[in-house]
Amino acid sequence: MSSDVPSPVCDPNLGGIEAVSSAVLAMSRHLEVREVLRRITASARSLLGAEYAALGVPDDHGGFAQFVVDGVTDEQWKAIGPLPRQHGVLATMLHDLRPTRLTDVRRAPAFEGWPSAHPELTDFLGMPVVDDGEIIGALFLANKDGGFTAQDEELLRILAAHAALALGNARLYERSRELTLAGERARIAHDLHDAVSQKLFSLRLTAKAAATLVDRDPARARAELAEVARLAAEAADELRAVVVELRPAALEEDGLVATLASQVQVLDRAHSAAVTFATDGVRALPPAQEAALLRVAQEALHNALRHSGAAGVGVTLTGTPHRGALLRIADDGRGFDPESVRRAGRHLGLVSMRDRAAAVGGTLSLESRPGQGTVVEMEVPGA
């Protein structure tokens, strides 16, 4: 399948070690599993000068959980049909730790043919991707002018070893994100209980008090009913804020700028504080960086709207000279002494925000003083 990810270019004048190093760097800059698989496949094809490359990660049901190809157009890939099963030469590669090098794959004993739209493959080099003695993938190349050599096999073996590390790191990263999301759900549930539930409890008691005062003290009953209305409005605001946090971000469909603008608009309607958004010169960023920026923005907005008493909160997202981005959330609220908050063990999500920034190679800073509002800034390096 053709990719919108540019293939790394390995200079043919580089020696083997330098060329492998270039390929390893290209595939190690990303943390999402799918992106790592794409980079590995493109790097292998470029490194060895093959016409086609593919990488399959097997599932437990005789198929592939993920399968990435390079050198095939989107139209060709759609015409080929469903993902391959674990049979023929692919099955051999998934059960044998040794590489497979063939002058003509069509003559291999295990060869079982291809779909009609599949490109014609001749010379073939396959390498298992092994992690701690377990085959976690199959990387293979086909159609190189002059055929594959023993040196090609050794280069691909080295690349596959690094690919196993990159893929393992990406899986650990995605697992950590899952755990982070689980922690966020627990925090939201806690916030919902503490804020909304308590307001609803107060609302119910106030409504009961108003009911008992209607006949004997109408003026006081009216005051209690006004309090009921106020508490109901606050509870509605809290619920809207929780819904915004629970709603899946539309990053993949809309991008970071549109997603942030949409969420700021919702928060502006849901809260009494004026919430604004401005952006300038932001280029497309790696998915992990966009996700981290969005989550930090949500956390900082949550703090500003829930704790600062601000009349206004401004969110800005601007491009940086090196294709990165700078996120800034500033409020005019009561502010606080960060050191006092740290000593008291009330982190206001600062630890998780800094961890998110660090995980994507970014930095996070916070400035606040009592009576002077709070500014949170996060910068990411871009691609």
N, C-alpha and C positions, 0 to 999 in steps of 0.2 A: 504494500500500500504506500503510495506516495505520502510524504510527511511534510507538514508545514514547518517542521524543525529542520534547520539547515544542517546538512551532514558535515561533520568535522572533516577538515582537509588535512590529510597526512602527506607531508612533503616527501615525494619519492626519493629525494636526495638525502633524507635523514637516514641514519643507521637504524637497525632494528630496535634497539633500546629507546632511542629518541622518539621513533615513530609510535611505539607502544605507549610511551609516557604521554605523548600528545593525545592519543586516543583515550587513555585512562582519565586524563584531566577533563576531557570533553564530557565523559559520561559520569563523572563524580561531582559535577556542579549542581546536580538536581536531587531532590529528595522524594518525589512521588514515584511509586513503583512503575507506573505506565511510562513516565518520561524517562526513567532510567533504562527500561527495556528498549525504548526507541533509540536512545543514545548508544547503548551497547551494540545494537544491530547496525546502525549507521556507521559507527566507528570500525566495526569489524569489516564491513564491506569496503570502506575507504582504505583501511590499513592494508588489506590484501589485494585490492584492485579487482574485486569480483563484480559480476554484473548483478547478482542477486544475493540477498542475505535474509535470514529469518531467525527468530528466537522464539521458542515455545516453552511455556511454563505448564507442566502437566497438572491435571486435577486428579481426583481419586476415582474417576468414573470412566477411564479409558479415553478421555478427550484432553483438551487443553483449557486451563483456566484463563490464560492469556496467550496470544500469538501475534507477534509483530513482524512485519516484513519491510524490506527496503529494496527499492529498485523496481517496484510494481506500481502502476498508477492506480488511483482510486477506482477507475472504471474497470480495469483488469481484475482488481481484487473483488469487486462486486460480482463480476461475471464468473469468477472461480467458484463461488458458492460458500457453503458452510465451512467452519474451521475444520482442519484435518483431525482425524482420529489418531490414536497411538497405534499405528500399524506400520508394516513394511520397514523401510530404513529408519523412520522416526522412532519406531518402537525399539529397534536395535540400539539406537543411540541413548535411549532412556533407560536401558538395562545393562549397559556396558560402559565401564569407566574409561575405556580406551577410545581414542579418536578414530574417525572413519574417513579414509582418504581414497577416493575412487576416480579412475580415469573416465568412467562412464557409468553414472548411477543407474542407467537403464538396464545394465547388464548384471547388476548386483542380485544375488540369490533372493534377497528379501524384497526386491522391488515389486510393487503391485500396481503401478500406473498412477495417472493423475486425472483430474477432471478435464474435460475437453478444452476449457478456456485457460488452463494452466500453462505458463510459459515452458518451453522445452529446456530441460536441464541436461547437461552432459557431465563435465568434470565436477567433482563434489568433494567438499571438505566439511566434516561434521565434528563438533567438539562438545562433550557434555559439560555443563556448568555444575560444579560440585562444591558443596558446602558441608564440611565436617563428614566427609565420606558419603553424603547423600546427594544424588543427582536431582538438582532443583530446576534444571532447564536443559534445553538442547539448542545449541547455536550452530548454524550451518550456512555455508557459502556455496555458490555454484557459478560456473561459467567464467573462468578466468583465462585470458589469452595465454596460451602455453601450458595451461594446467597448473595445479597446485604442487608445491614442492615440500620437501621435508622442513625447509626453513619457514615456509608459510605455516606449516602445522605447529612448529614450535612457537611462532609469534601468536597464533590463535590460542595456544595452550596458556601462554602468559596472560593474554587479554581475558580469557575465560576465568582465570583465577581472580583477577581484579574485578571482573564482572560479578562474581559470586559475592565479593565483599560489598560492592556498591549496591547490589540487590538486597543483601542482608541488612545494610544500613537503612535503605529505603523502607523495608518492611518494618524495622524497628521504629522508624520515624512515624509511619502511618499508624502503628499500634499505639505509640505515645499520643498521637492526635486523638485516637479513639478514647483513650483513657482521660485525656483532657476534656473531651466533649462530655464524657460521663460525669466528670467532676463539675462541669458547668451546669449540667442538668440538675445535679444535687444542690448546687448553689441557688439556682433559680427556684427550685422547690422550697428551699429554706426561706428565700426572700418572699415567695408567695405566702408562705405560712406566717412569717413575721409581720409583713406589711398588710396584705390584703385581708387575711383572716382576722387580724386584730381590728382593722377598720370595720369590717362587717359585724364583728361582735359589738363594737361600740355603737354602730348604727342601730343594731337591734335593741340594745338597752335604751338608747335615746328615744327611739320610736315608741317603746313601751311607756317611757316616762311621759312623752307627749300625750299618749292616749289617756293616761290617768288625769291629766291636767286640763283636758278640753272643756269640761263642764265647770270646774271650780276656779280655774285660773287661765282663761283663754290667752291672755297676753304672754304668759310664760310658755304655754303650749305652742304658740306661734314661734317663739324663740327656739324651743326644742326642735320644732319641725325645720327651721332654718339650719340648725346644726345637722339634722338628718340629711338635708340636701347637700351640705358641705362635705360630710363624710362620704356620701354616695359618689360625689364627683371625684374625691380623692381616690376612692376604691377603683373607680372606672379608669383613672389615670394609671394606677398601679397595674391593673389588668392589661391595659394597652401596652405598657412598657414590657410586660412579661411576654405578650404575644409577639412583639417585635423581636425579642431575643430568641424565642422558640422558632420563629419562621425561618425556614431554610434560606440561606443567602443565595441570590441568583447570580453568583459570580460567573459561572460557566456560560450562562446565557447572555448576561447583560454587561459583564465587566465590573471592575471595582468602582469606577466613577459613578456609573448609573446606579449601582447597588447602594453606595453610600448616600447619594442624593435622595434616593427613595426612602431610605431608613431615616434620614434627617427630616425629611418632609413629614413622615408619620409621627416622629417624636415631637416635632414642632406643633402638630395638631393636638397631640395627647397631653402636653404639659403647658403650664402657664408661662414658663420661660420661653423666650424667643430662641429657636435653634436654627442656625443658618449654615449654609455650605457654599464654599467657593473652590474652584479648581483652575489650574493653569499649567499647560505644558506637560501633562502626564502621559508618558508612553506606556505601552503594554508591558506588564511585569510578569515574571515567572509566577505560576499559580500559587505556589507556597507563600510567596511574599505578599500577593494580593490577599490571600486568606488571613495571614498574620496581621496585615494592616487593618482589615475589616474588624477582626476580633478585638484588637487594641482600641480601635475607635469606639466599638460598642461598650467595652469596659470603661473607658474614660467618660463616655457620655452617661453611662449608668451612674458613675460616681458623682458627676456634676449635677445631674438632675435629681438624684436621690438625697445627696448629702450636703451640697454646697449652698443651697438657697439662692442660686444665681437667678438674675433676671434675664441674662442672655448667655448663650453658649455658641461659640463660633468654631466650625470645623473647616479647615483648609487642607487641600491636597495639591502639592506643586511638584513639578518635575525638577530634577537636579541636573547639573551639567554632565554627569557621567551616566545618564540614562536611568538613574534611580528615582526615588520619590521621597518627599518629606510630608508627613502627616502632622497636623497641629490641631489640638483641641484646647481652646482657651475659654474660661468662664470668668464672670465678674462676681463670683460668690464670696462667701465668707473666708475662704482660704484656710490654711492650717500650717502647722509647723511639722514638716516631714520627719524630723528627727524625733519629735515627741510621739508621733504616730508609730514610728518604728519601735521605739522603746516600749510602747504600750501593747505591741503585738497586733495592732490593727493596720493591716497592710493595704486595705482598699484595692486589692487586686494588683498591686504594683509588682509583686513577685511574678505572677503569671504573665503580666504584660512584658516584663523584662525578659522572661524566658522565651516568650513568643518572638520577640525581636531578635534575641541571640540565635534562636534556632534557624533563622533565615539569613544570618549574617548581618543583621541590622543593629541599630543602637536605639536606646530609649532614654529620655531625660524627663525630669519633672521639676517644675519650679512652683513654689507656693509659699505665701506668707499670710498670717492672720490679717483679714481685712483687705487683702489685695488679690484675691482670686487664685486660680490655678492654671498652669499651662503644662500640657503633656505633649511631647514631641517624639516621633519615631521616624527614623530614616532608614531606608533599605537601599542596597547597592544596585538593584536592577539585574539584568541578565549579564 
